[in-house]
Amino acid sequence: MDLFSRSWTALRTAVGEVPDEDFERASGCAGWLVRDLVCHLVIGAQDVLITLVTPADSEPTVDAVTYWGIVEPPTGEDPLDALIPRLAAAYGEPRWLKFHFDDVGSAAGRAAQLADPAARVSTRDEVLTVGDFLSAYVLEWTLHHLDLIAHLPSAAEPPAETLAAVRATLEKIAGTPFPASFSDTDALLVGTGRRAPTDAEKAALGDFAARLPLVIG
């Protein structure tokens, strides 16, 4: 839960520091501008709030790692993916999107701090503890933090401890560690297809290279 707070606080701070004119820049999510990504984060914060008040009585079916799985790459046909740019554009000025994100994001952060980590909640037709749910979201926040700053070289990076934690999670999902020569950031960017590996990285990856990218959903 501490990592959730660290990753979420860092991401919210990074969004708050993005100049208005940079909301029209491309993000690390293909086809999405920075404003579209921030709109997606609003929806993510709402999901946290909804899940934390959706108790479950049955035994957990997933944990912080198995909550995620490897899925097919997006085709661009998901109605929600198409809706998000329209929603983001509807805000008009970046300040209104920033305000909504900070408002909902602050509430999600407070709800996470107040939640009982041992309590069980339901989401996506699965049951897991609050602690595992919030730990799972560290991956979401950290990858999207990298997406946010992909074309903003002066923006702050995610905390080192969350990068390391997400790398470990991705390696568990893949069942294979990344080469020690990879930094945590490079492991996440290359591993999830956010950038192509260099020739040297391909050589270091060996047979693992053929399984990339790992599209997590």
Beta strands, then each sheet from edge to edge (+ up, - down):
strand 1: 120-123
strand 2: 126-129
sheet 1: 1+ 2-
end
